[in-house]
Amino acid sequence: MTTTMDGSAVGYRPTRTLTFRTELRRQASRRRTQLALGFMVVLPLIILIAFEFGDDNGGGSRRSQFAALADIATAGGLNFALFTLLVSSSFLLIVVVALFCGDTVAGEASWGSLRYLLAVPVPRARLLGSKLLVSLFSCAVALVLLTGTALLAGTLRYGWHPLQTTVAGDIASGTALVRLLAILGYLAVSLLVVASLAFLLSVSTDAPLGAVGGAVLLQILSSILDQITALGNLRLILPTHYASAWLGLLSNPVQTDDMVKGVISALAYAAFFFGWAWYRFLRKDVVS
């Protein structure tokens, strides 16, 4: 084989190895990707059916806690989309994001294909960058599919009406749509904490389930600790402390102070975890 001065094969270009399109095609063909994205479409329909055939006469404390929220959810497409995001953000979206980002490198390692990718040779930084970008893109697609399907299904069933809230009255449809997009953006930034932690665990273990489960469990632990008021101001540094700050967009005027703090907190955690993952993988013994 003919080589160049630096020892690489003639015609070899690191930038041509494992491109974003190639990795996207590989991940899109996987069953877990198809099932996860498919469920993002199915879930709003399941919720819609539940409203259609659910029993509105259920009694007890459980009914009293959710009655107002459920009634508002059927007030229009915007309300239905908002309700779907609300019930999904506490657990489902966390699992989906952890799945996409936690399985990406650990899955390759568990199959034994990671060392062969590096032997192509694909530069480690390029491999990690392609996988990270595709994982984050998949998370964004999941969020858009969930919200878009809920908005479309809710509008077709309940109509296009102003957004009804329990704290600010009705919000005009155009304004409400902008706020819904802002809520979606805030959730996307908040979920970067889960994505970065899952990605860090993914480059640290050969067990995809461990990476995904570890990210989900630590997120749940943070939520539990955030409920302990005895911790005082220590709760402010928890990654889930500002998880519900987007509710401030439903008031008039909007309350964005906690959202700004939440964005700063999420970006700080994400930068730390992504940086640690990068540092660890570039120095990890993979091929031995």
SERO-4910 file (N, C-alpha, C, O; in steps of 0.05 Angstrom, whole numbers):
BEGIN
 pado doro    nc1    nc2    nc3   cac1   cac2   cac3    cc1    cc2    cc3    oc1    oc2    oc3
  Met    A     17    -24      0      0      0      0     18     25      0     37     27     15
  Thr    A     11     44    -17     27     68    -19     19     87      5     -5     90     11
  Thr    A     39     98     17     34    116     40     46    143     35     63    147     17
  Thr    A     37    162     51     47    189     49     69    193     69     77    174     83
  Met    A     79    218     71    101    224     90     94    218    119    112    209    134
  Asp    A     69    222    127     62    217    154     53    188    160     45    182    182
  Gly    A     56    171    140     50    143    144     22    135    137     15    111    137
  Ser    A      4    153    130    -23    147    124    -26    139     95     -8    145     78
  Ala    A    -47    124     88    -51    114     61    -57    138     43    -69    158     51
  Val    A    -48    135     17    -54    156     -2    -84    158     -6    -98    138    -10
  Gly    A    -95    182     -6   -123    186     -9   -139    186     17   -163    193     17
  Tyr    A   -126    179     39   -140    178     65   -145    206     75   -127    223     76
  Arg    A   -170    212     81   -178    238     92   -194    232    118   -216    221    117
  Pro    A   -184    241    141   -198    236    166   -227    248    166   -245    237    178
  Thr    A   -231    270    151   -257    283    151   -278    267    135   -301    273    136
  Arg    A   -268    247    120   -287    231    104   -296    206    119   -312    191    108
  Thr    A   -285    201    142   -291    177    157   -314    182    176   -315    202    190
  Leu    A   -333    163    176   -357    164    193   -369    192    194   -370    205    214
  Thr    A   -379    200    171   -392    226    169   -418    226    184   -429    205    192
  Phe    A   -429    250    188   -455    253    202   -476    237    187   -493    223    200
  Arg    A   -477    238    161   -497    224    145   -494    194    148   -514    180    151
  Thr    A   -469    184    149   -465    156    152   -474    146    179   -488    126    181
  Glu    A   -467    161    200   -475    153    227   -505    155    231   -518    139    244
  Leu    A   -517    176    219   -546    179    220   -560    156    207   -580    146    218
  Arg    A   -550    147    185   -562    125    171   -559     99    187   -578     83    188
  Arg    A   -537     96    200   -532     72    217   -551     72    241   -563     51    247
  Gln    A   -554     94    254   -571     96    278   -600     94    270   -616     83    285
  Ala    A   -608    106    248   -636    106    239   -645     77    232   -669     71    234
  Ser    A   -627     60    224   -634     33    217   -637     15    241   -646     -8    238
  Arg    A   -629     25    264   -631      8    288   -659      7    299   -674     26    297
  Arg    A   -666    -17    309   -694    -21    319   -701     -3    342   -723      7    344
  Arg    A   -682      2    360   -688     19    383   -694     47    375   -711     61    388
  Thr    A   -681     57    354   -687     84    345   -715     86    333   -730    104    338
  Gln    A   -721     66    317   -748     66    304   -770     63    324   -791     76    322
  Leu    A   -766     46    344   -787     42    365   -790     67    382   -812     75    388
  Ala    A   -768     79    389   -769    103    406   -783    126    392   -800    139    404
  Leu    A   -776    131    367   -788    153    352   -817    146    346   -835    164    345
  Gly    A   -823    121    340   -850    112    335   -868    117    360   -891    124    357
  Phe    A   -857    112    383   -872    116    407   -878    145    412   -899    152    424
  Met    A   -861    163    403   -866    191    406   -890    200    390   -904    219    397
  Val    A   -896    185    369   -920    191    353   -945    177    365   -967    188    365
  Val    A   -940    154    376   -963    138    386   -973    149    413   -997    149    418
  Leu    A   -955    159    430   -963    168    457   -985    189    456  -1005    186    471
  Pro    A   -983    211    441  -1005    230    441  -1032    218    433  -1053    226    443
  Leu    A  -1031    198    415  -1056    185    406  -1067    168    429  -1091    166    432
  Ile    A  -1049    156    445  -1058    140    468  -1071    159    488  -1092    152    500
  Ile    A  -1059    182    493  -1071    201    512  -1098    211    501  -1117    214    517
  Leu    A  -1099    216    476  -1124    225    464  -1146    204    467  -1169    211    474
  Ile    A  -1140    179    463  -1159    158    466  -1167    155    496  -1191    150    502
  Ala    A  -1148    159    513  -1154    158    542  -1174    179    550  -1192    174    566
  Phe    A  -1172    203    538  -1191    224    544  -1219    218    533  -1239    224    544
  Glu    A  -1219    204    509  -1244    198    496  -1260    177    511  -1284    178    514
  Phe    A  -1245    157    522  -1259    134    534  -1255    133    564  -1265    115    578
  Gly    A  -1241    153    575  -1236    153    604  -1262    159    619  -1281    170    608
  Asp    A  -1262    151    645  -1285    156    662  -1282    183    676  -1265    186    693
  Asp    A  -1299    202    669  -1298    228    682  -1311    229    709  -1310    249    723
  Asn    A  -1323    207    717  -1337    206    743  -1321    193    765  -1331    188    787
  Gly    A  -1295    188    759  -1278    176    780  -1275    194    804  -1271    218    801
  Gly    A  -1278    183    828  -1276    199    852  -1250    196    866  -1231    185    855
  Gly    A  -1249    205    891  -1225    202    907  -1206    225    904  -1210    243    887
  Ser    A  -1185    225    920  -1165    246    920  -1150    247    894  -1142    268    884
  Arg    A  -1146    224    881  -1131    223    856  -1145    239    835  -1133    253    819
  Arg    A  -1172    236    834  -1187    251    814  -1186    281    819  -1184    297    801
  Ser    A  -1187    289    845  -1187    318    851  -1161    331    844  -1160    355    839
  Gln    A  -1139    316    844  -1113    328    838  -1110    333    808  -1095    351    801
  Phe    A  -1122    317    791  -1117    319    763  -1141    328    746  -1139    331    722
  Ala    A  -1164    333    760  -1188    340    745  -1185    366    729  -1191    366    705
  Ala    A  -1175    387    742  -1172    413    729  -1153    411    705  -1158    422    684
  Leu    A  -1130    397    709  -1110    395    688  -1121    379    665  -1116    387    642
  Ala    A  -1136    358    670  -1147    342    648  -1169    357    633  -1170    355    608
  Asp    A  -1185    373    647  -1206    388    634  -1193    410    615  -1203    414    593
  Ile    A  -1172    422    625  -1159    443    608  -1146    430    584  -1144    443    563
  Ala    A  -1136    405    587  -1123    392    565  -1140    388    541  -1130    386    518
  Thr    A  -1166    386    545  -1185    382    522  -1197    408    512  -1216    408    497
  Ala    A  -1186    431    520  -1197    457    512  -1188    465    484  -1198    485    473
  Gly    A  -1169    451    472  -1159    458    446  -1133    444    440  -1121    431    457
  Gly    A  -1124    446    415  -1099    433    407  -1075    443    423  -1058    426    430
  Leu    A  -1073    468    429  -1051    479    444  -1051    468    472  -1030    461    483
  Asn    A  -1074    467    485  -1076    456    512  -1068    426    512  -1055    417    530
  Phe    A  -1077    412    492  -1070    383    491  -1040    379    487  -1029    361    500
  Ala    A  -1028    395    470   -999    392    466   -984    399    491   -964    385    498
  Leu    A   -993    420    505   -980    427    530   -983    405    551   -964    399    566
  Phe    A  -1006    394    553  -1011    372    572   -993    348    566   -982    335    584
  Thr    A   -991    341    540   -974    319    532   -945    324    540   -931    305    550
  Leu    A   -935    348    536   -908    354    545   -905    352    575   -885    343    585
  Leu    A   -925    361    589   -924    361    618   -922    333    629   -905    327    647
  Val    A   -938    314    619   -938    287    629   -915    271    619   -908    250    631
  Ser    A   -902    281    598   -879    266    586   -852    275    597   -834    259    598
  Ser    A   -851    300    606   -825    311    613   -814    300    639   -789    301    643
  Ser    A   -831    290    657   -821    281    683   -807    254    682   -791    248    699
  Phe    A   -813    238    661   -800    211    660   -794    202    632   -772    194    625
  Leu    A   -815    201    615   -812    190    588   -790    202    572   -773    188    561
  Leu    A   -790    229    570   -769    243    554   -742    238    566   -722    236    551
  Ile    A   -740    235    592   -714    230    605   -704    203    596   -680    200    589
  Val    A   -721    183    595   -713    156    586   -705    156    557   -685    143    549
  Val    A   -720    170    540   -714    170    511   -688    184    506   -671    173    490
  Val    A   -683    206    519   -657    220    515   -634    203    526   -613    202    513
  Ala    A   -638    191    549   -617    173    560   -612    150    541   -589    141    539
  Leu    A   -633    140    529   -629    117    510   -613    125    486   -594    111    479
  Phe    A   -619    148    474   -605    156    450   -575    162    456   -558    155    441
  Cys    A   -570    175    479   -543    184    485   -527    164    501   -503    164    500
  Gly    A   -541    146    515   -527    127    532   -520    102    517   -501     87    524
  Asp    A   -534     96    495   -530     71    480   -511     75    457   -501     55    446
  Thr    A   -505     99    450   -491    104    424   -462     93    424   -455     80    404
  Val    A   -447     98    445   -419     87    445   -418     60    460   -404     42    451
  Ala    A   -432     58    482   -432     33    497   -443     10    480   -435    -13    483
  Gly    A   -463     16    463   -474     -4    446   -453    -15    426   -452    -39    422
  Glu    A   -438      3    415   -416     -6    397   -396    -23    412   -386    -43    401
  Ala    A   -389    -14    436   -370    -29    452   -380    -57    459   -365    -76    459
  Ser    A   -406    -59    466   -416    -85    474   -418   -104    451   -415   -129    454
  Trp    A   -421    -94    426   -421   -111    402   -393   -118    393   -390   -136    377
  Gly    A   -373   -104    403   -346   -108    395   -339    -93    369   -317    -97    358
  Ser    A   -357    -76    360   -352    -62    334   -337    -35    338   -328    -23    319
  Leu    A   -335    -26    363   -322      0    368   -293     -1    360   -283     18    348
  Arg    A   -279    -23    367   -250    -24    360   -246    -26    330   -226    -17    320
  Tyr    A   -265    -38    316   -262    -39    287   -267    -12    274   -255     -6    253
  Leu    A   -285      3    285   -289     30    274   -264     47    277   -256     62    259
  Leu    A   -251     44    300   -226     59    305   -203     48    288   -184     63    283
  Ala    A   -205     24    279   -184     12    263   -187     18    233   -170     10    218
  Val    A   -208     33    225   -213     38    197   -190     53    183   -183     45    161
  Pro    A   -178     75    193   -181     85    221   -199    110    221   -197    128    204
  Val    A   -217    111    241   -233    135    246   -221    149    270   -220    137    292
  Pro    A   -213    174    267   -202    189    290   -222    189    313   -246    191    309
  Arg    A   -212    185    337   -230    183    361   -247    208    364   -271    206    369
  Ala    A   -236    231    360   -251    256    363   -274    257    343   -296    266    349
  Arg    A   -268    248    318   -289    248    297   -310    228    303   -334    234    300
  Leu    A   -303    204    312   -322    184    319   -341    194    341   -365    191    340
  Leu    A   -329    206    362   -345    215    384   -362    239    376   -385    240    384
  Gly    A   -352    257    359   -367    279    350   -391    271    333   -413    281    336
  Ser    A   -387    252    314   -409    243    297   -430    229    314   -454    234    309
  Lys    A   -423    213    333   -442    199    350   -457    218    368   -481    215    372
  Leu    A   -443    238    378   -457    258    395   -477    274    379   -499    278    388
  Leu    A   -469    284    356   -487    300    340   -512    284    331   -534    295    332
  Val    A   -508    259    323   -531    243    315   -549    237    339   -573    237    336
  Ser    A   -537    232    362   -553    227    386   -570    252    394   -594    249    399
  Leu    A   -558    275    393   -572    300    400   -594    306    378   -615    315    385
  Phe    A   -587    300    353   -607    304    332   -631    285    336   -654    293    332
  Ser    A   -625    261    344   -647    241    349   -665    251    372   -689    248    371
  Cys    A   -652    262    393   -668    272    415   -685    296    406   -709    297    414
  Ala    A   -674    313    389   -690    336    379   -713    326    362   -735    337    364
  Val    A   -709    306    346   -730    295    329   -752    283    346   -776    287    341
  Ala    A   -744    270    368   -764    258    386   -781    279    399   -806    276    401
  Leu    A   -769    301    407   -784    323    419   -804    336    399   -827    341    406
  Val    A   -794    340    375   -811    352    355   -834    334    347   -856    343    343
  Leu    A   -828    308    344   -849    289    337   -871    288    359   -894    288    352
  Leu    A   -862    287    384   -881    285    406   -899    310    406   -924    308    408
  Thr    A   -887    334    405   -902    359    406   -919    363    381   -942    371    383
  Gly    A   -907    358    358   -922    361    333   -946    343    331   -967    351    322
  Thr    A   -942    318    338   -964    299    337   -986    307    356  -1010    305    349
  Ala    A   -979    315    380   -998    323    400  -1014    348    391  -1038    349    394
  Leu    A   -999    367    379  -1012    391    370  -1031    385    347  -1053    396    346
  Leu    A  -1023    368    328  -1040    362    305  -1064    346    314  -1086    352    306
  Ala    A  -1059    325    330  -1082    308    339  -1101    324    356  -1125    321    354
  Gly    A  -1090    341    374  -1107    357    392  -1124    377    376  -1147    382    383
  Thr    A  -1111    389    356  -1125    409    340  -1148    396    323  -1170    407    321
  Leu    A  -1142    373    312  -1162    359    296  -1186    350    313  -1208    350    304
  Arg    A  -1180    343    338  -1202    333    355  -1216    356    370  -1240    356    372
  Tyr    A  -1200    375    381  -1212    395    399  -1213    423    387  -1224    441    398
  Gly    A  -1201    426    363  -1202    452    350  -1178    470    357  -1162    464    375
  Trp    A  -1176    492    343  -1154    512    347  -1165    535    363  -1179    553    351
  His    A  -1160    536    388  -1171    556    406  -1148    569    422  -1126    558    424
  Pro    A  -1154    592    435  -1134    604    453  -1126    584    475  -1142    567    483
  Leu    A  -1102    587    484  -1092    570    506  -1105    578    532  -1104    601    540
  Gln    A  -1118    559    546  -1130    565    572  -1110    557    594  -1098    535    593
  Thr    A  -1107    574    614  -1090    568    637  -1105    573    662  -1126    587    662
  Thr    A  -1095    562    684  -1109    566    710  -1099    591    724  -1110    598    745
  Val    A  -1078    604    714  -1066    626    728  -1067    652    712  -1065    674    724
  Ala    A  -1071    651    685  -1070    675    669  -1093    678    650  -1093    695    632
  Gly    A  -1114    662    654  -1136    663    635  -1129    653    608  -1112    635    606
  Asp    A  -1142    663    587  -1136    655    560  -1113    670    548  -1110    694    552
  Ile    A  -1097    656    532  -1075    668    518  -1080    664    488  -1086    641    479
  Ala    A  -1079    685    473  -1084    684    444  -1068    662    430  -1046    656    438
  Ser    A  -1080    650    410  -1068    627    397  -1040    632    387  -1022    616    391
  Gly    A  -1037    655    373  -1010    661    362   -989    664    384   -967    653    382
  Thr    A   -996    679    405   -978    682    428   -973    656    441   -950    650    449
  Ala    A   -994    640    444   -991    614    458   -973    595    442   -958    580    454
  Leu    A   -975    596    416   -958    579    399   -928    586    403   -911    569    405
  Val    A   -923    612    404   -895    621    409   -886    611    437   -863    602    440
  Arg    A   -903    613    457   -896    604    483   -892    574    484   -874    564    498
  Leu    A   -908    560    469   -905    531    468   -878    523    456   -864    505    465
  Leu    A   -869    538    435   -843    533    423   -821    540    443   -800    526    444
  Ala    A   -825    561    459   -805    569    479   -803    547    501   -782    541    510
  Ile    A   -826    536    508   -826    514    528   -811    490    517   -795    478    531
  Leu    A   -816    484    491   -802    462    478   -772    467    478   -756    448    483
  Gly    A   -764    491    472   -735    498    473   -723    495    500   -701    486    504
  Tyr    A   -738    504    521   -728    502    548   -725    473    556   -705    466    569
  Leu    A   -744    457    549   -742    428    556   -718    416    542   -705    399    554
  Ala    A   -713    424    517   -691    413    502   -664    420    516   -647    403    519
  Val    A   -662    445    526   -638    453    540   -635    438    566   -614    429    574
  Ser    A   -658    435    581   -657    421    606   -649    392    603   -635    381    620
  Leu    A   -658    380    582   -652    351    577   -623    347    569   -614    324    567
  Leu    A   -608    369    563   -580    366    557   -564    354    581   -544    341    578
  Val    A   -575    359    605   -562    347    629   -564    317    628   -544    303    632
  Val    A   -587    307    621   -590    278    618   -573    267    595   -560    247    598
  Ala    A   -574    281    573   -559    273    549   -529    271    555   -516    252    548
  Ser    A   -519    292    568   -490    293    573   -481    272    594   -460    259    591
  Leu    A   -498    267    614   -491    247    634   -492    219    622   -475    203    627
  Ala    A   -513    214    606   -515    188    593   -492    184    574   -481    161    572
  Phe    A   -483    205    560   -461    203    541   -435    197    557   -418    181    547
  Leu    A   -431    210    579   -408    205    596   -407    176    605   -386    163    604
  Leu    A   -430    166    614   -431    138    623   -428    119    599   -417     97    602
  Ser    A   -436    128    575   -434    111    552   -405    106    544   -398     84    535
  Val    A   -388    126    547   -359    123    540   -344    110    564   -320    104    561
  Ser    A   -357    106    586   -344     95    610   -350     66    615   -337     54    632
  Thr    A   -369     55    600   -377     27    605   -383     13    579   -389     26    559
  Asp    A   -382    -13    579   -389    -29    555   -418    -39    557   -427    -54    540
  Ala    A   -432    -31    578   -460    -40    583   -479    -17    576   -482      1    592
  Pro    A   -493    -18    554   -512      3    547   -534      7    568   -541     30    574
  Leu    A   -544    -15    579   -564    -13    599   -555      2    624   -570     17    636
  Gly    A   -529     -2    631   -518     12    653   -516     42    648   -521     58    666
  Ala    A   -508     50    624   -507     78    617   -534     92    617   -537    113    628
  Val    A   -553     78    605   -580     89    604   -593     90    631   -604    111    640
  Gly    A   -591     68    646   -603     66    672   -590     85    692   -604     97    709
  Gly    A   -564     88    690   -550    105    708   -558    134    706   -562    148    726
  Ala    A   -561    143    681   -570    171    676   -598    176    686   -604    196    698
  Val    A   -616    156    682   -644    159    691   -645    159    721   -659    175    733
  Leu    A   -630    140    734   -631    138    763   -620    163    777   -631    172    797
  Leu    A   -599    174    766   -587    198    778   -606    222    775   -607    239    792
  Gln    A   -621    223    753   -640    244    749   -663    241    769   -673    261    780
  Ile    A   -672    216    774   -693    211    793   -684    218    821   -698    230    837
  Leu    A   -659    211    828   -648    218    854   -647    248    858   -653    257    880
  Ser    A   -639    263    837   -639    292    839   -666    303    845   -670    321    861
  Ser    A   -687    291    832   -714    300    836   -724    295    864   -738    311    876
  Ile    A   -716    272    875   -723    265    902   -710    284    922   -723    294    941
  Leu    A   -685    289    919   -670    307    937   -682    336    935   -681    350    955
  Asp    A   -691    343    912   -702    370    908   -728    374    924   -736    397    930
  Gln    A   -741    352    932   -765    354    948   -760    357    978   -778    362    993
  Ile    A   -735    353    986   -727    354   1014   -721    383   1021   -698    392   1016
  Thr    A   -739    397   1033   -736    425   1039   -714    430   1060   -703    452   1061
  Ala    A   -708    409   1075   -687    413   1096   -660    418   1084   -642    428   1097
  Leu    A   -656    412   1058   -631    417   1045   -626    447   1040   -604    455   1034
  Gly    A   -648    462   1041   -645    491   1038   -635    499   1011   -643    489    990
  Asn    A   -615    517   1011   -604    528    986   -587    508    970   -581    512    947
  Leu    A   -581    485    983   -566    464    969   -582    453    945   -571    443    926
  Arg    A   -608    456    947   -625    446    925   -621    462    900   -627    452    878
  Leu    A   -611    487    902   -607    504    879   -587    493    859   -588    499    835
  Ile    A   -568    476    869   -548    465    851   -556    438    839   -541    427    823
  Leu    A   -579    428    847   -588    403    835   -596    407    806   -609    428    800
  Pro    A   -590    389    788   -596    393    760   -626    393    753   -634    403    732
  Thr    A   -643    383    772   -672    383    766   -687    405    781   -711    406    780
  His    A   -672    422    795   -686    442    811   -704    461    794   -725    469    803
  Tyr    A   -694    468    770   -709    486    753   -724    472    731   -730    484    710
  Ala    A   -730    446    735   -742    430    714   -770    441    706   -778    438    683
  Ser    A   -784    453    725   -811    462    719   -812    493    716   -834    505    717
  Ala    A   -789    505    712   -789    534    710   -804    544    685   -812    567    684
  Trp    A   -808    527    665   -822    535    641   -851    542    646   -864    554    630
  Leu    A   -862    534    669   -890    541    676   -893    571    679   -915    581    677
  Gly    A   -871    585    683   -872    614    684   -880    627    658   -889    650    658
  Leu    A   -879    612    636   -887    623    610   -918    622    607   -929    634    588
  Leu    A   -931    610    626   -960    608    625   -974    631    641   -998    632    643
  Ser    A   -958    648    653   -969    670    669   -968    696    653   -954    698    633
  Asn    A   -982    716    662   -982    742    650   -977    763    671   -992    766    690
  Pro    A   -954    778    669   -933    774    649   -917    749    654   -918    737    675
  Val    A   -902    741    634   -886    716    636   -864    720    658   -854    741    661
  Gln    A   -858    698    671   -838    697    692   -814    681    681   -816    656    679
  Thr    A   -792    694    675   -769    680    662   -744    679    680   -724    668    671
  Asp    A   -746    690    704   -722    690    721   -711    662    726   -688    657    723
  Asp    A   -729    644    734   -721    617    740   -713    602    715   -696    584    715
  Met    A   -725    609    692   -717    597    667   -688    604    660   -673    587    650
  Val    A   -681    629    664   -653    637    658   -634    622    676   -613    612    666
  Lys    A   -641    619    701   -624    604    720   -622    575    711   -601    562    713
  Gly    A   -645    564    702   -646    536    693   -629    531    669   -616    511    667
  Val    A   -629    550    650   -613    548    626   -583    548    633   -568    532    623
  Ile    A   -576    567    650   -548    569    658   -539    543    673   -517    533    667
  Ser    A   -556    533    691   -549    509    705   -546    485    686   -527    470    688
  Ala    A   -565    482    667   -565    460    649   -540    461    631   -527    440    626
  Leu    A   -534    485    620   -510    487    603   -484    482    618   -466    471    607
  Ala    A   -483    490    643   -459    485    659   -455    455    664   -433    445    660
  Tyr    A   -477    442    672   -475    413    676   -468    399    650   -451    381    649
  Ala    A   -481    407    628   -476    394    602   -447    398    593   -435    379    584
  Ala    A   -437    422    596   -409    427    588   -390    410    604   -370    400    593
  Phe    A   -395    407    630   -378    391    647   -378    362    639   -357    350    636
  Phe    A   -402    351    636   -405    322    630   -395    316    602   -381    296    598
  Phe    A   -401    333    582   -391    328    555   -361    330    554   -348    314    541
  Gly    A   -350    351    568   -321    354    569   -307    330    582   -286    321    572
  Trp    A   -319    320    603   -308    297    617   -309    272    599   -290    257    598
  Ala    A   -331    269    585   -334    246    567   -313    247    545   -301    227    538
  Trp    A   -309    271    534   -289    274    512   -261    268    522   -246    253    510
  Tyr    A   -255    279    546   -228    274    557   -224    244    563   -203    234    557
  Arg    A   -244    231    573   -242    203    581   -239    185    556   -222    167    556
  Phe    A   -256    190    536   -255    173    513   -229    175    497   -219    156    486
  Leu    A   -219    200    495   -194    204    479   -170    190    492   -150    185    479
  Arg    A   -172    183    518   -150    170    532   -157    142    541   -141    129    555
  Lys    A   -180    132    533   -188    105    541   -176     84    523   -173     88    499
  Asp    A   -169     61    535   -159     39    520   -182     23    509   -196      9    523
  Val    A   -187     26    483   -210     14    470   -202    -11    454   -217    -31    453
  Val    A   -180    -10    440   -173    -30    421   -158    -54    433   -154    -74    418
  Ser    A   -151    -53    458   -136    -76    469   -155    -98    478   -146   -119    488
***
